[in-house]
Amino acid sequence: MERMCFLGQVSRAGYYRFLATEDPVEEDMTVRQAIQEIALQHRRRYGYRRVLVELKARGLSVNKKRVQKLMRQDNLLAIRHRKFILTTDSQHECKVYLNLAARMELTGIDQLWVADLTYIRLQSEFVYLAVILDRFSRRVVGWALDRTLAARLPVSALEQALTSRQPRPGLVHHSDRGIQYASKEYVDVLQSHHIEPSMSRPANPWDNAVCESFMSTLKQEEIYCRQYRDLEDLRAHVDDFIGNYYNRLRLHSALGYQSPEEFEKDNPTPVAGDRAKAATMQYFHHPAKPAAGTERDNEHPPTSE
């Protein structure tokens, strides 16, 4: 076979793909979907070599050059993490922010927003969804769909959330450590509205569990139940699901079986300056030193020199 391919001036991989019984478009989409799942499951920490191993474990026959090409086209090449610094290339460094969300005790809306990205497979392409939820009420306050994972996607969702909510200064925005959220373009929008960035700890995907739970709900109850003609058809259905069903009608067990809209009506925004209702932060506490003369102090009286 190798000799025949050499004489015919064709590659063996191309010849075997030609013999495949699957439709080329369908086979390509199957491979791309598997790569998407693996890359996003491991939060883009996997390079093409590890992705290739996972693909072969799933029974997919694909070479490394094709995996590299598809990952590059879908902007899924691995992001390398460093302590407090996320480097995407030799000419750009993005700051990674401390996790503030894990220490917050919320008492009202617009104190903590959580954000995340996911992919959606259409018939002949992949598109990407960015969402922002209010952590207190689970309400989707902003979302955007696009064909790219560039920073403009989450920025569009953020700008929608800012327009609809107009939060006061001091809001905390929590996300993962993805390049889109660490980018200068995104952080500049946060800082211009006096919003504090917060990011998940390494290897702690549950830090953003509320947003990931919404993504799962959206896919199980909407995306996997339909076939969409194109991006605009998907956009219309996502808009209807979020605006007319999820935020207004769907009951949440975490909210006492209320919808996010009902929950917000029953828990109005704390008035400015109301310290009793403002969000609080938890820190590590050390036992207070007992006052002089107490029983504990008398158990170990000071020795005289």
N, C-alpha and C positions, 0 to 999 in steps of 0.2 A: 504493500500500500504506500509506503514511504517513497519507493522508487517511482510508482505511477504518479504520485502527486508531484514529485520532482520533475518528471518528464512533461506533465501537464501544466507545470508552473502555477500550481494552486497550493494553498496551505492545507495541511491535514485537518486543522480545526474547521476551516471553511467547508471542506468536503463533508465532514461529519455533520455539521449544521445543515448542510444541504440535504442530507439523508434523513434528518429528523422528521418525524411524522407531525410534530406540532407546528401550528402556524407560526411563522417567524415573529410576528408582532406579539402574539400571545406568549410565546416563549420568552421574548425579551422583557415583557411586562412581569412575568413570573419571576425572572431573575432579579429585576429591579425591585420588586416588592420585597423579596427575601433580603436583599442588601439593605433596603430601607429599615426593615424590621430589626435586623442585626445591629445596624449602626445606631438607631435610636434607642434600642434596648440597652446598649452599653454607653449611651450618652456621648456618642462620637469619640469614645476613647479608643476604639478599635481601628487599626490601620488596615490596609487592604489584605495583608498577609493573614491576619486573624479572621477577617471576614471571609476570605477564601476557604479557610479551614472549616468554618461554620457552614458555608454553602455546600462543601463536599459532604459534611456530616448529614446534611438534609437531602443528599442524593442528587444534587445539581452539578452537572458537568460544565465547568467554566474555567477559563484560564485567567492568570493574574492580570494580564494586560487589559482584558475586558472588564474585570472588576475595578481596576484603577480608573479606566475610562468612565464607567458608569458612576463611580463615586465622585469623580471630578465634575462630571456634568450635573449631578444632583447636589453638589456642594456638601458632600458628606465625608470628605477627607478628615482624618482624625485631628482633634484639637489637643495639644499637649498642655497639661496643667502644671503650674508651679505655685508655690506658696505665695498667695496674695497677688501674683502676677500671671496673667493669661496671655501667652505669646502666640500670635497667629502667623506671623511671618517675621522676617529679619528686620523689617522697617516699621513695625507697629506693635506696641505693647498696650494692653488694656488692664486697668486696675480691677481686681476682684474685691468685693466689699464683704464686710463682716455680716454674719447671720444675726439680724436683729429680730426677725420674726419669731424665732424659737423662744425668745424671752418675753414676748408681749402678752399681756392679758387684755383682751379687747372688751370694750364696753359699748361700742357703737360702730356705725358705718363710717367709711372713709378714714379709718385709722390704719388699715393694712390692706394693700392690694397684692394679689398673687398672679403671676403671669407664666405662660408656658406656650410651647409650639408643638405642633403635630403635623403629620402628613396625611393626605387623603388621596386614595387612588381613584382616578376616573378611568374611562374606557381606554384612553390612549395616552394618558399623561398622569403625572403626579402634581398635586398642588399642595399648598401649605397653609395652615390655619394658625393664627396667633390670637390668644384670648387673654383677657384680664378679668379677674373675679374680685369682688369685695369679700375678704376672708370672713368677715363677721356674718354677713347675710347670704353668702354663696351666690350672690347675684352677678351675672355677667355684665360688666360695665363697659367693655370695649372688645371688639374683635375685628379681624381683617383676614382676607383671603388673597393669595397671590401665587404666582408660578415660581417665585424665588424665595430663598431663605435669607436674602440680604436684609440689612437692618431696617430698610424701609417698611418691611412687613410688620414687625412689632411696633415700630414707630406709629404706623397708621392706627393700630389698635389702641395705643396709648393716647394718641390725640383724640380719638373718638371718646375714650373714657374721660379725658379731661374736659371735653366739651359738654358731655352729658352730666357730669357730677360736679365739676368746678370745686374740687376739694380745697380745704384750708391748708396753709403751710403746716408741715410736720407729719404729713402722711408718709408711711413706709411702703416702699414698693419691693416686693420679694420675687426672685426668679432663680433659675439655675445659673450656672456659670458659663452658659453659652456665649459665643462671640457676639451674637446679635444684641444681647442685653448688656454686655460689657463694652460695647462699641462707644466711641465718643459721640456719635450722632444720637444714640439713645440716652446716654447719661446726660448730655447737654439739655435734652428736653426735660428730664427729671429735675435737674438742678435749677432750670429756669422757672420751674413751678414750686420750688422749695420742697421737693420730695426727696426723702432719704432712701438711697438704694440699699438693698439687702440681698444676699445671695446664699444659696444652700451650701452646706459643708460638703467636702469631698466624700464620695461614697455614701451619701445620705439622701437618696432619692425621695424618701418619705417626708423630707422637709417641705416639699411642695405637693403633698398628697391631695389637698383639696382641689387644686387645679387639674392634676392628673385624673382624679376621680370624675371631674366634669368631662374631660376628654373621652374617658371610657363610656360614660353615659351617652354622650353625643354620638359616638360610633355605634353603640349597641342599639340605641333607640331611634336613630335617624339614618346615619350613613350606610350601615349594613342592610338596611331595609329597602333601599331604593337603588335605581340605576339613573344616573344623571347624564343628560345630553352633553353638557359642557360646563365650563367654569361658572357661567352666568346662571345656569339652572341650579347648580350646587349652591351658589351664593343666595339665591332666592329662598331655597329650602332651609338653609342654615339660619337665615334671617328670621324666617317664620318659626323655626324650632326654638331659637333663643328668645326672641322678643315676645312671641305669642304663647309659647308653651312652657319652656324651662323657667323663665323669670316670673311668669304670671300664674301658671296653673300647676306645675309639677310639685308634688309634696315631697319635702325632705325630712327624713327621720331625724337628722341632726338639728333641724329647726323646730322640732316638736310637731312634725307633719304639717308644716305651713310652707307655702311657696315663698321664694325670696322677697317678692313684692309685699306679701302680707306680713312677713317677718319685719321688714323695714318699717312698715306703717305702725306696727306694735312696739318698735324700738327706735324712736326718733333720734336724730343726730343730737349729741350733747351740745348744749349752747357753749359759745366761746367763753373760755375762762372758768368753766365749771370743773374744778379739780377733782371733785368726787366722781365724775363720770368720765374723765379722760382715761385713755389707755395708760397702763402702767408697764414697767419693765421689771423683770426678775433678774437678780444677780446672785452670785454665790455668797452665802453668809457664813461668817465665823461666829462661834459662841461668844457672847459678850463677856468681857472680863468682870468678875464679881467685884462689887464695891468693898472697900476696906471695912473690916469688922464683921463681915458676913460669916455664916457657918463654914462655907467653903474656904474662905480666907483664913479662918482660924485653924483649919485642919493642917495647914502647913505654915506656921508662924515664921516670920523672918528670923534668921539667926543673927545675933550680934557679933560684931568683929572683936 
